[in-house]
Amino acid sequence: MNLLNLAPEIQEEFLFLPRVEQGGDPVTERELRDVVGVEDWVEQMRIWS
């Protein structure tokens, strides 16, 4: 998966997610696959939200 293809706004949100102390991660790799598969940043933002 190439995270460099993510819209800058999504990259920033992803980088500043809070540390997980307990339980599962708030975002999974599988969820990100749908987003990084799209090249258009506007469409990525729509999928991400």
Buried (B, 14 or more C-beta within 10 A) or exposed (E): EEEEBBBEEBEEEBEEEEEEEEEEEEBEEEEBEEBBEBEEBEEBBEBBE
